[in-house]
Amino acid sequence: MPTYQYACNACEHEFEAFQSFSDASLTQCPECKGEIRKVYSAVGVVFKGSGFYKTDSAKKTTASEPAKTTPAAAPTPAAKTD
Ligand SMILES: [Zn+2]
């Protein structure tokens, strides 16, 4: 059964609720009957973080390829001047 985490907009009370898909979403804080919002689990945040690092290393690999072309082209006009 999926676990949903909720946080109250009014009193910041946080709690988890075990709900099946057929259950209606909770809308009331059990503490103060205020409006609550769904909080996405920390797993999603960790997943985003690893994705960031993957993108970062991929950028470096791509950048090294055109970098090879630039130093090779530079000596050619220098030799012409001499
Ligand atoms: Zn509350």
PDB file of the backbone (N, CA, C, O) and the ligand in Angstrom, with CONECT records:
HET     ZN  A 101       1
ATOM      1  N   MET A   1       0.849  -1.212   0.000  1.00  0.00           N
ATOM      2  CA  MET A   1       0.000   0.000   0.000  1.00  0.00           C
ATOM      3  C   MET A   1       0.878   1.252   0.000  1.00  0.00           C
ATOM      4  O   MET A   1       1.808   1.347   0.800  1.00  0.00           O
ATOM      5  N   PRO A   2       0.605   2.191  -0.862  1.00  0.00           N
ATOM      6  CA  PRO A   2       1.461   3.381  -0.912  1.00  0.00           C
ATOM      7  C   PRO A   2       1.305   4.252   0.329  1.00  0.00           C
ATOM      8  O   PRO A   2       0.225   4.354   0.909  1.00  0.00           O
ATOM      9  N   THR A   3       2.385   4.858   0.709  1.00  0.00           N
ATOM     10  CA  THR A   3       2.367   5.769   1.850  1.00  0.00           C
ATOM     11  C   THR A   3       2.493   7.196   1.339  1.00  0.00           C
ATOM     12  O   THR A   3       3.383   7.517   0.550  1.00  0.00           O
ATOM     13  N   TYR A   4       1.596   8.033   1.799  1.00  0.00           N
ATOM     14  CA  TYR A   4       1.659   9.431   1.404  1.00  0.00           C
ATOM     15  C   TYR A   4       2.042  10.265   2.608  1.00  0.00           C
ATOM     16  O   TYR A   4       1.573  10.026   3.721  1.00  0.00           O
ATOM     17  N   GLN A   5       2.887  11.234   2.379  1.00  0.00           N
ATOM     18  CA  GLN A   5       3.244  12.131   3.463  1.00  0.00           C
ATOM     19  C   GLN A   5       2.523  13.455   3.247  1.00  0.00           C
ATOM     20  O   GLN A   5       2.473  13.993   2.141  1.00  0.00           O
ATOM     21  N   TYR A   6       1.977  13.948   4.323  1.00  0.00           N
ATOM     22  CA  TYR A   6       1.225  15.200   4.269  1.00  0.00           C
ATOM     23  C   TYR A   6       1.819  16.188   5.253  1.00  0.00           C
ATOM     24  O   TYR A   6       2.415  15.811   6.262  1.00  0.00           O
ATOM     25  N   ALA A   7       1.644  17.442   4.938  1.00  0.00           N
ATOM     26  CA  ALA A   7       2.049  18.507   5.854  1.00  0.00           C
ATOM     27  C   ALA A   7       0.927  19.526   5.915  1.00  0.00           C
ATOM     28  O   ALA A   7       0.299  19.843   4.904  1.00  0.00           O
ATOM     29  N   CYS A   8       0.688  20.028   7.101  1.00  0.00           N
ATOM     30  CA  CYS A   8      -0.398  20.981   7.297  1.00  0.00           C
ATOM     31  C   CYS A   8       0.075  22.382   6.922  1.00  0.00           C
ATOM     32  O   CYS A   8       1.168  22.808   7.297  1.00  0.00           O
ATOM     33  N   ASN A   9      -0.765  23.079   6.181  1.00  0.00           N
ATOM     34  CA  ASN A   9      -0.438  24.455   5.813  1.00  0.00           C
ATOM     35  C   ASN A   9      -0.608  25.405   6.986  1.00  0.00           C
ATOM     36  O   ASN A   9       0.000  26.474   7.030  1.00  0.00           O
ATOM     37  N   ALA A  10      -1.439  25.004   7.931  1.00  0.00           N
ATOM     38  CA  ALA A  10      -1.760  25.903   9.039  1.00  0.00           C
ATOM     39  C   ALA A  10      -0.787  25.749  10.204  1.00  0.00           C
ATOM     40  O   ALA A  10      -0.276  26.746  10.716  1.00  0.00           O
ATOM     41  N   CYS A  11      -0.521  24.501  10.633  1.00  0.00           N
ATOM     42  CA  CYS A  11       0.310  24.301  11.830  1.00  0.00           C
ATOM     43  C   CYS A  11       1.605  23.562  11.525  1.00  0.00           C
ATOM     44  O   CYS A  11       2.378  23.278  12.439  1.00  0.00           O
ATOM     45  N   GLU A  12       1.861  23.240  10.241  1.00  0.00           N
ATOM     46  CA  GLU A  12       3.085  22.551   9.810  1.00  0.00           C
ATOM     47  C   GLU A  12       3.203  21.144  10.401  1.00  0.00           C
ATOM     48  O   GLU A  12       4.286  20.558  10.392  1.00  0.00           O
ATOM     49  N   HIS A  13       2.115  20.612  10.904  1.00  0.00           N
ATOM     50  CA  HIS A  13       2.124  19.231  11.396  1.00  0.00           C
ATOM     51  C   HIS A  13       2.329  18.292  10.209  1.00  0.00           C
ATOM     52  O   HIS A  13       1.634  18.392   9.198  1.00  0.00           O
ATOM     53  N   GLU A  14       3.292  17.376  10.345  1.00  0.00           N
ATOM     54  CA  GLU A  14       3.563  16.436   9.264  1.00  0.00           C
ATOM     55  C   GLU A  14       3.182  15.031   9.696  1.00  0.00           C
ATOM     56  O   GLU A  14       3.427  14.638  10.836  1.00  0.00           O
ATOM     57  N   PHE A  15       2.590  14.285   8.798  1.00  0.00           N
ATOM     58  CA  PHE A  15       2.199  12.921   9.116  1.00  0.00           C
ATOM     59  C   PHE A  15       2.128  12.091   7.849  1.00  0.00           C
ATOM     60  O   PHE A  15       2.027  12.615   6.740  1.00  0.00           O
ATOM     61  N   GLU A  16       2.184  10.787   8.045  1.00  0.00           N
ATOM     62  CA  GLU A  16       2.087   9.872   6.914  1.00  0.00           C
ATOM     63  C   GLU A  16       0.738   9.185   6.939  1.00  0.00           C
ATOM     64  O   GLU A  16       0.188   8.924   8.008  1.00  0.00           O
ATOM     65  N   ALA A  17       0.210   8.894   5.777  1.00  0.00           N
ATOM     66  CA  ALA A  17      -1.067   8.205   5.692  1.00  0.00           C
ATOM     67  C   ALA A  17      -0.933   7.030   4.734  1.00  0.00           C
ATOM     68  O   ALA A  17      -0.409   7.165   3.628  1.00  0.00           O
ATOM     69  N   PHE A  18      -1.413   5.885   5.178  1.00  0.00           N
ATOM     70  CA  PHE A  18      -1.429   4.714   4.314  1.00  0.00           C
ATOM     71  C   PHE A  18      -2.753   4.704   3.566  1.00  0.00           C
ATOM     72  O   PHE A  18      -3.821   4.598   4.168  1.00  0.00           O
ATOM     73  N   GLN A  19      -2.669   4.815   2.279  1.00  0.00           N
ATOM     74  CA  GLN A  19      -3.901   4.887   1.494  1.00  0.00           C
ATOM     75  C   GLN A  19      -3.782   4.012   0.259  1.00  0.00           C
ATOM     76  O   GLN A  19      -2.719   3.908  -0.352  1.00  0.00           O
ATOM     77  N   SER A  20      -4.874   3.400  -0.084  1.00  0.00           N
ATOM     78  CA  SER A  20      -4.920   2.711  -1.365  1.00  0.00           C
ATOM     79  C   SER A  20      -5.388   3.710  -2.412  1.00  0.00           C
ATOM     80  O   SER A  20      -5.865   4.796  -2.079  1.00  0.00           O
ATOM     81  N   PHE A  21      -5.251   3.341  -3.661  1.00  0.00           N
ATOM     82  CA  PHE A  21      -5.610   4.271  -4.732  1.00  0.00           C
ATOM     83  C   PHE A  21      -7.102   4.595  -4.728  1.00  0.00           C
ATOM     84  O   PHE A  21      -7.524   5.630  -5.242  1.00  0.00           O
ATOM     85  N   SER A  22      -7.896   3.693  -4.139  1.00  0.00           N
ATOM     86  CA  SER A  22      -9.335   3.923  -4.115  1.00  0.00           C
ATOM     87  C   SER A  22      -9.735   4.913  -3.023  1.00  0.00           C
ATOM     88  O   SER A  22     -10.827   5.480  -3.050  1.00  0.00           O
ATOM     89  N   ASP A  23      -8.822   5.112  -2.051  1.00  0.00           N
ATOM     90  CA  ASP A  23      -9.139   6.070  -0.987  1.00  0.00           C
ATOM     91  C   ASP A  23      -9.022   7.505  -1.494  1.00  0.00           C
ATOM     92  O   ASP A  23      -8.173   7.821  -2.328  1.00  0.00           O
ATOM     93  N   ALA A  24      -9.869   8.336  -0.986  1.00  0.00           N
ATOM     94  CA  ALA A  24      -9.799   9.746  -1.355  1.00  0.00           C
ATOM     95  C   ALA A  24      -8.603  10.391  -0.662  1.00  0.00           C
ATOM     96  O   ALA A  24      -8.221   9.988   0.437  1.00  0.00           O
ATOM     97  N   SER A  25      -8.020  11.387  -1.306  1.00  0.00           N
ATOM     98  CA  SER A  25      -6.895  12.091  -0.716  1.00  0.00           C
ATOM     99  C   SER A  25      -7.343  12.825   0.540  1.00  0.00           C
ATOM    100  O   SER A  25      -8.456  13.346   0.617  1.00  0.00           O
ATOM    101  N   LEU A  26      -6.459  12.852   1.509  1.00  0.00           N
ATOM    102  CA  LEU A  26      -6.775  13.592   2.726  1.00  0.00           C
ATOM    103  C   LEU A  26      -6.681  15.088   2.451  1.00  0.00           C
ATOM    104  O   LEU A  26      -5.841  15.539   1.671  1.00  0.00           O
ATOM    105  N   THR A  27      -7.536  15.831   3.088  1.00  0.00           N
ATOM    106  CA  THR A  27      -7.541  17.282   2.873  1.00  0.00           C
ATOM    107  C   THR A  27      -7.530  18.057   4.180  1.00  0.00           C
ATOM    108  O   THR A  27      -7.428  19.284   4.188  1.00  0.00           O
ATOM    109  N   GLN A  28      -7.638  17.316   5.303  1.00  0.00           N
ATOM    110  CA  GLN A  28      -7.742  17.993   6.591  1.00  0.00           C
ATOM    111  C   GLN A  28      -6.664  17.532   7.538  1.00  0.00           C
ATOM    112  O   GLN A  28      -6.357  16.342   7.619  1.00  0.00           O
ATOM    113  N   CYS A  29      -6.096  18.471   8.249  1.00  0.00           N
ATOM    114  CA  CYS A  29      -5.103  18.162   9.267  1.00  0.00           C
ATOM    115  C   CYS A  29      -5.793  17.515  10.469  1.00  0.00           C
ATOM    116  O   CYS A  29      -6.782  18.045  10.975  1.00  0.00           O
ATOM    117  N   PRO A  30      -5.274  16.372  10.925  1.00  0.00           N
ATOM    118  CA  PRO A  30      -5.887  15.711  12.086  1.00  0.00           C
ATOM    119  C   PRO A  30      -5.681  16.499  13.381  1.00  0.00           C
ATOM    120  O   PRO A  30      -6.374  16.266  14.371  1.00  0.00           O
ATOM    121  N   GLU A  31      -4.738  17.418  13.368  1.00  0.00           N
ATOM    122  CA  GLU A  31      -4.447  18.193  14.577  1.00  0.00           C
ATOM    123  C   GLU A  31      -5.334  19.431  14.683  1.00  0.00           C
ATOM    124  O   GLU A  31      -5.935  19.694  15.724  1.00  0.00           O
ATOM    125  N   CYS A  32      -5.404  20.183  13.587  1.00  0.00           N
ATOM    126  CA  CYS A  32      -6.098  21.469  13.666  1.00  0.00           C
ATOM    127  C   CYS A  32      -7.207  21.599  12.627  1.00  0.00           C
ATOM    128  O   CYS A  32      -7.837  22.651  12.524  1.00  0.00           O
ATOM    129  N   LYS A  33      -7.449  20.544  11.861  1.00  0.00           N
ATOM    130  CA  LYS A  33      -8.478  20.539  10.811  1.00  0.00           C
ATOM    131  C   LYS A  33      -8.182  21.573   9.720  1.00  0.00           C
ATOM    132  O   LYS A  33      -9.071  21.985   8.975  1.00  0.00           O
ATOM    133  N   GLY A  34      -6.933  21.974   9.646  1.00  0.00           N
ATOM    134  CA  GLY A  34      -6.542  22.946   8.624  1.00  0.00           C
ATOM    135  C   GLY A  34      -6.292  22.268   7.290  1.00  0.00           C
ATOM    136  O   GLY A  34      -6.406  21.048   7.169  1.00  0.00           O
ATOM    137  N   GLU A  35      -5.958  23.053   6.307  1.00  0.00           N
ATOM    138  CA  GLU A  35      -5.702  22.544   4.966  1.00  0.00           C
ATOM    139  C   GLU A  35      -4.328  21.881   4.923  1.00  0.00           C
ATOM    140  O   GLU A  35      -3.355  22.424   5.446  1.00  0.00           O
ATOM    141  N   ILE A  36      -4.254  20.712   4.303  1.00  0.00           N
ATOM    142  CA  ILE A  36      -2.977  20.015   4.214  1.00  0.00           C
ATOM    143  C   ILE A  36      -2.535  19.890   2.764  1.00  0.00           C
ATOM    144  O   ILE A  36      -3.330  20.018   1.833  1.00  0.00           O
ATOM    145  N   ARG A  37      -1.274  19.642   2.607  1.00  0.00           N
ATOM    146  CA  ARG A  37      -0.728  19.435   1.261  1.00  0.00           C
ATOM    147  C   ARG A  37       0.052  18.123   1.262  1.00  0.00           C
ATOM    148  O   ARG A  37       0.529  17.660   2.298  1.00  0.00           O
ATOM    149  N   LYS A  38       0.164  17.544   0.078  1.00  0.00           N
ATOM    150  CA  LYS A  38       0.944  16.313  -0.059  1.00  0.00           C
ATOM    151  C   LYS A  38       2.420  16.673  -0.122  1.00  0.00           C
ATOM    152  O   LYS A  38       2.812  17.630  -0.790  1.00  0.00           O
ATOM    153  N   VAL A  39       3.228  15.896   0.581  1.00  0.00           N
ATOM    154  CA  VAL A  39       4.671  16.102   0.548  1.00  0.00           C
ATOM    155  C   VAL A  39       5.286  14.913  -0.164  1.00  0.00           C
ATOM    156  O   VAL A  39       5.012  13.765   0.185  1.00  0.00           O
ATOM    157  N   TYR A  40       6.098  15.177  -1.140  1.00  0.00           N
ATOM    158  CA  TYR A  40       6.714  14.071  -1.862  1.00  0.00           C
ATOM    159  C   TYR A  40       7.912  13.551  -1.088  1.00  0.00           C
ATOM    160  O   TYR A  40       8.661  14.313  -0.477  1.00  0.00           O
ATOM    161  N   SER A  41       8.073  12.248  -1.130  1.00  0.00           N
ATOM    162  CA  SER A  41       9.054  11.588  -0.275  1.00  0.00           C
ATOM    163  C   SER A  41      10.475  12.011  -0.628  1.00  0.00           C
ATOM    164  O   SER A  41      10.746  12.496  -1.726  1.00  0.00           O
ATOM    165  N   ALA A  42      11.363  11.815   0.324  1.00  0.00           N
ATOM    166  CA  ALA A  42      12.766  12.200   0.152  1.00  0.00           C
ATOM    167  C   ALA A  42      13.430  11.394  -0.955  1.00  0.00           C
ATOM    168  O   ALA A  42      14.452  11.819  -1.493  1.00  0.00           O
ATOM    169  N   VAL A  43      12.878  10.254  -1.301  1.00  0.00           N
ATOM    170  CA  VAL A  43      13.447   9.417  -2.367  1.00  0.00           C
ATOM    171  C   VAL A  43      13.513  10.207  -3.672  1.00  0.00           C
ATOM    172  O   VAL A  43      14.487  10.102  -4.417  1.00  0.00           O
ATOM    173  N   GLY A  44      12.498  10.979  -3.940  1.00  0.00           N
ATOM    174  CA  GLY A  44      12.459  11.785  -5.163  1.00  0.00           C
ATOM    175  C   GLY A  44      13.556  12.817  -5.190  1.00  0.00           C
ATOM    176  O   GLY A  44      14.115  13.108  -6.248  1.00  0.00           O
ATOM    177  N   VAL A  45      13.875  13.379  -4.032  1.00  0.00           N
ATOM    178  CA  VAL A  45      14.915  14.401  -3.957  1.00  0.00           C
ATOM    179  C   VAL A  45      16.281  13.792  -4.223  1.00  0.00           C
ATOM    180  O   VAL A  45      17.105  14.384  -4.921  1.00  0.00           O
ATOM    181  N   VAL A  46      16.526  12.598  -3.662  1.00  0.00           N
ATOM    182  CA  VAL A  46      17.800  11.909  -3.859  1.00  0.00           C
ATOM    183  C   VAL A  46      17.972  11.537  -5.324  1.00  0.00           C
ATOM    184  O   VAL A  46      19.068  11.632  -5.876  1.00  0.00           O
ATOM    185  N   PHE A  47      16.889  11.118  -5.941  1.00  0.00           N
ATOM    186  CA  PHE A  47      16.936  10.739  -7.346  1.00  0.00           C
ATOM    187  C   PHE A  47      17.302  11.927  -8.214  1.00  0.00           C
ATOM    188  O   PHE A  47      18.069  11.796  -9.168  1.00  0.00           O
ATOM    189  N   LYS A  48      16.758  13.073  -7.887  1.00  0.00           N
ATOM    190  CA  LYS A  48      17.061  14.308  -8.616  1.00  0.00           C
ATOM    191  C   LYS A  48      18.538  14.650  -8.470  1.00  0.00           C
ATOM    192  O   LYS A  48      19.182  15.096  -9.419  1.00  0.00           O
ATOM    193  N   GLY A  49      19.069  14.432  -7.257  1.00  0.00           N
ATOM    194  CA  GLY A  49      20.467  14.780  -6.982  1.00  0.00           C
ATOM    195  C   GLY A  49      21.417  13.949  -7.816  1.00  0.00           C
ATOM    196  O   GLY A  49      22.384  14.482  -8.360  1.00  0.00           O
ATOM    197  N   SER A  50      21.165  12.647  -7.931  1.00  0.00           N
ATOM    198  CA  SER A  50      22.049  11.792  -8.707  1.00  0.00           C
ATOM    199  C   SER A  50      21.952  12.156 -10.188  1.00  0.00           C
ATOM    200  O   SER A  50      22.929  12.038 -10.927  1.00  0.00           O
ATOM    201  N   GLY A  51      20.788  12.590 -10.607  1.00  0.00           N
ATOM    202  CA  GLY A  51      20.598  13.020 -11.989  1.00  0.00           C
ATOM    203  C   GLY A  51      21.420  14.250 -12.300  1.00  0.00           C
ATOM    204  O   GLY A  51      21.928  14.410 -13.410  1.00  0.00           O
ATOM    205  N   PHE A  52      21.547  15.119 -11.310  1.00  0.00           N
ATOM    206  CA  PHE A  52      22.337  16.341 -11.482  1.00  0.00           C
ATOM    207  C   PHE A  52      23.801  15.990 -11.717  1.00  0.00           C
ATOM    208  O   PHE A  52      24.451  16.571 -12.586  1.00  0.00           O
ATOM    209  N   TYR A  53      24.319  15.042 -10.946  1.00  0.00           N
ATOM    210  CA  TYR A  53      25.715  14.656 -11.096  1.00  0.00           C
ATOM    211  C   TYR A  53      25.971  13.971 -12.433  1.00  0.00           C
ATOM    212  O   TYR A  53      27.029  14.142 -13.039  1.00  0.00           O
ATOM    213  N   LYS A  54      24.988  13.192 -12.886  1.00  0.00           N
ATOM    214  CA  LYS A  54      25.129  12.525 -14.177  1.00  0.00           C
ATOM    215  C   LYS A  54      25.235  13.552 -15.299  1.00  0.00           C
ATOM    216  O   LYS A  54      26.043  13.413 -16.217  1.00  0.00           O
ATOM    217  N   THR A  55      24.403  14.584 -15.204  1.00  0.00           N
ATOM    218  CA  THR A  55      24.397  15.636 -16.217  1.00  0.00           C
ATOM    219  C   THR A  55      25.723  16.384 -16.204  1.00  0.00           C
ATOM    220  O   THR A  55      26.244  16.773 -17.249  1.00  0.00           O
ATOM    221  N   ASP A  56      26.266  16.580 -14.984  1.00  0.00           N
ATOM    222  CA  ASP A  56      27.504  17.330 -14.829  1.00  0.00           C
ATOM    223  C   ASP A  56      28.666  16.601 -15.494  1.00  0.00           C
ATOM    224  O   ASP A  56      29.455  17.227 -16.201  1.00  0.00           O
ATOM    225  N   SER A  57      28.789  15.265 -15.278  1.00  0.00           N
ATOM    226  CA  SER A  57      29.888  14.503 -15.855  1.00  0.00           C
ATOM    227  C   SER A  57      29.719  14.378 -17.374  1.00  0.00           C
ATOM    228  O   SER A  57      30.703  14.340 -18.113  1.00  0.00           O
ATOM    229  N   ALA A  58      28.474  14.316 -17.825  1.00  0.00           N
ATOM    230  CA  ALA A  58      28.216  14.225 -19.254  1.00  0.00           C
ATOM    231  C   ALA A  58      28.642  15.511 -19.955  1.00  0.00           C
ATOM    232  O   ALA A  58      29.126  15.485 -21.087  1.00  0.00           O
ATOM    233  N   LYS A  59      28.456  16.620 -19.276  1.00  0.00           N
ATOM    234  CA  LYS A  59      28.857  17.925 -19.825  1.00  0.00           C
ATOM    235  C   LYS A  59      30.368  17.976 -20.039  1.00  0.00           C
ATOM    236  O   LYS A  59      30.848  18.458 -21.064  1.00  0.00           O
ATOM    237  N   LYS A  60      31.112  17.466 -19.046  1.00  0.00           N
ATOM    238  CA  LYS A  60      32.568  17.499 -19.116  1.00  0.00           C
ATOM    239  C   LYS A  60      33.080  16.673 -20.298  1.00  0.00           C
ATOM    240  O   LYS A  60      33.999  17.085 -21.007  1.00  0.00           O
ATOM    241  N   THR A  61      32.467  15.494 -20.498  1.00  0.00           N
ATOM    242  CA  THR A  61      32.881  14.618 -21.587  1.00  0.00           C
ATOM    243  C   THR A  61      32.655  15.288 -22.943  1.00  0.00           C
ATOM    244  O   THR A  61      33.489  15.192 -23.844  1.00  0.00           O
ATOM    245  N   THR A  62      31.521  15.962 -23.070  1.00  0.00           N
ATOM    246  CA  THR A  62      31.188  16.617 -24.328  1.00  0.00           C
ATOM    247  C   THR A  62      32.118  17.804 -24.582  1.00  0.00           C
ATOM    248  O   THR A  62      32.496  18.066 -25.724  1.00  0.00           O
ATOM    249  N   ALA A  63      32.480  18.512 -23.526  1.00  0.00           N
ATOM    250  CA  ALA A  63      33.289  19.724 -23.663  1.00  0.00           C
ATOM    251  C   ALA A  63      34.716  19.395 -24.092  1.00  0.00           C
ATOM    252  O   ALA A  63      35.354  20.207 -24.762  1.00  0.00           O
ATOM    253  N   SER A  64      35.237  18.204 -23.713  1.00  0.00           N
ATOM    254  CA  SER A  64      36.611  17.856 -24.030  1.00  0.00           C
ATOM    255  C   SER A  64      36.783  17.579 -25.532  1.00  0.00           C
ATOM    256  O   SER A  64      37.887  17.699 -26.062  1.00  0.00           O
ATOM    257  N   GLU A  65      35.706  17.213 -26.206  1.00  0.00           N
ATOM    258  CA  GLU A  65      35.829  16.882 -27.630  1.00  0.00           C
ATOM    259  C   GLU A  65      36.106  18.110 -28.511  1.00  0.00           C
ATOM    260  O   GLU A  65      37.048  18.082 -29.303  1.00  0.00           O
ATOM    261  N   PRO A  66      35.310  19.189 -28.395  1.00  0.00           N
ATOM    262  CA  PRO A  66      35.613  20.382 -29.207  1.00  0.00           C
ATOM    263  C   PRO A  66      36.868  21.090 -28.722  1.00  0.00           C
ATOM    264  O   PRO A  66      37.472  21.851 -29.477  1.00  0.00           O
ATOM    265  N   ALA A  67      37.277  20.854 -27.468  1.00  0.00           N
ATOM    266  CA  ALA A  67      38.474  21.486 -26.922  1.00  0.00           C
ATOM    267  C   ALA A  67      39.717  21.009 -27.662  1.00  0.00           C
ATOM    268  O   ALA A  67      40.686  21.759 -27.776  1.00  0.00           O
ATOM    269  N   LYS A  68      39.712  19.781 -28.167  1.00  0.00           N
ATOM    270  CA  LYS A  68      40.844  19.231 -28.918  1.00  0.00           C
ATOM    271  C   LYS A  68      41.064  20.013 -30.218  1.00  0.00           C
ATOM    272  O   LYS A  68      42.198  20.212 -30.654  1.00  0.00           O
ATOM    273  N   THR A  69      39.972  20.445 -30.816  1.00  0.00           N
ATOM    274  CA  THR A  69      40.037  21.146 -32.096  1.00  0.00           C
ATOM    275  C   THR A  69      40.650  22.533 -31.942  1.00  0.00           C
ATOM    276  O   THR A  69      41.407  22.985 -32.801  1.00  0.00           O
ATOM    277  N   THR A  70      40.317  23.207 -30.836  1.00  0.00           N
ATOM    278  CA  THR A  70      40.747  24.579 -30.643  1.00  0.00           C
ATOM    279  C   THR A  70      42.278  24.734 -30.541  1.00  0.00           C
ATOM    280  O   THR A  70      42.834  25.590 -31.229  1.00  0.00           O
ATOM    281  N   PRO A  71      42.993  23.927 -29.695  1.00  0.00           N
ATOM    282  CA  PRO A  71      44.454  24.093 -29.609  1.00  0.00           C
ATOM    283  C   PRO A  71      45.150  23.717 -30.911  1.00  0.00           C
ATOM    284  O   PRO A  71      46.193  24.291 -31.227  1.00  0.00           O
ATOM    285  N   ALA A  72      44.614  22.782 -31.669  1.00  0.00           N
ATOM    286  CA  ALA A  72      45.237  22.344 -32.909  1.00  0.00           C
ATOM    287  C   ALA A  72      45.188  23.441 -33.968  1.00  0.00           C
ATOM    288  O   ALA A  72      46.096  23.560 -34.790  1.00  0.00           O
ATOM    289  N   ALA A  73      44.120  24.242 -33.943  1.00  0.00           N
ATOM    290  CA  ALA A  73      43.944  25.291 -34.944  1.00  0.00           C
ATOM    291  C   ALA A  73      44.785  26.519 -34.606  1.00  0.00           C
ATOM    292  O   ALA A  73      45.154  27.286 -35.495  1.00  0.00           O
ATOM    293  N   ALA A  74      45.083  26.703 -33.334  1.00  0.00           N
ATOM    294  CA  ALA A  74      45.784  27.891 -32.884  1.00  0.00           C
ATOM    295  C   ALA A  74      47.197  28.018 -33.432  1.00  0.00           C
ATOM    296  O   ALA A  74      47.557  29.113 -33.865  1.00  0.00           O
ATOM    297  N   PRO A  75      48.031  26.970 -33.443  1.00  0.00           N
ATOM    298  CA  PRO A  75      49.427  27.104 -33.922  1.00  0.00           C
ATOM    299  C   PRO A  75      49.523  27.456 -35.402  1.00  0.00           C
ATOM    300  O   PRO A  75      50.519  28.038 -35.830  1.00  0.00           O
ATOM    301  N   THR A  76      48.513  27.116 -36.184  1.00  0.00           N
ATOM    302  CA  THR A  76      48.585  27.335 -37.632  1.00  0.00           C
ATOM    303  C   THR A  76      48.720  28.820 -38.025  1.00  0.00           C
ATOM    304  O   THR A  76      49.607  29.153 -38.811  1.00  0.00           O
ATOM    305  N   PRO A  77      47.871  29.717 -37.504  1.00  0.00           N
ATOM    306  CA  PRO A  77      48.039  31.139 -37.853  1.00  0.00           C
ATOM    307  C   PRO A  77      49.306  31.725 -37.256  1.00  0.00           C
ATOM    308  O   PRO A  77      49.869  32.678 -37.796  1.00  0.00           O
ATOM    309  N   ALA A  78      49.765  31.149 -36.120  1.00  0.00           N
ATOM    310  CA  ALA A  78      50.968  31.643 -35.473  1.00  0.00           C
ATOM    311  C   ALA A  78      52.180  31.358 -36.355  1.00  0.00           C
ATOM    312  O   ALA A  78      53.090  32.181 -36.453  1.00  0.00           O
ATOM    313  N   ALA A  79      52.186  30.189 -36.995  1.00  0.00           N
ATOM    314  CA  ALA A  79      53.310  29.808 -37.838  1.00  0.00           C
ATOM    315  C   ALA A  79      53.350  30.677 -39.102  1.00  0.00           C
ATOM    316  O   ALA A  79      54.426  30.970 -39.622  1.00  0.00           O
ATOM    317  N   LYS A  80      52.197  31.077 -39.581  1.00  0.00           N
ATOM    318  CA  LYS A  80      52.097  31.904 -40.801  1.00  0.00           C
ATOM    319  C   LYS A  80      52.754  33.271 -40.575  1.00  0.00           C
ATOM    320  O   LYS A  80      53.430  33.823 -41.444  1.00  0.00           O
ATOM    321  N   THR A  81      52.511  33.803 -39.324  1.00  0.00           N
ATOM    322  CA  THR A  81      53.006  35.137 -38.991  1.00  0.00           C
ATOM    323  C   THR A  81      54.538  35.170 -38.962  1.00  0.00           C
ATOM    324  O   THR A  81      55.186  36.153 -39.322  1.00  0.00           O
ATOM    325  N   ASP A  82      55.071  34.029 -38.510  1.00  0.00           N
ATOM    326  CA  ASP A  82      56.519  33.976 -38.358  1.00  0.00           C
ATOM    327  C   ASP A  82      57.274  33.904 -39.684  1.00  0.00           C
ATOM    328  O   ASP A  82      58.504  33.855 -39.692  1.00  0.00           O
TER     329      ASP A  82
HETATM  330 ZN    ZN A 101      -2.621  21.470  11.295  1.00  0.00          ZN2+
END
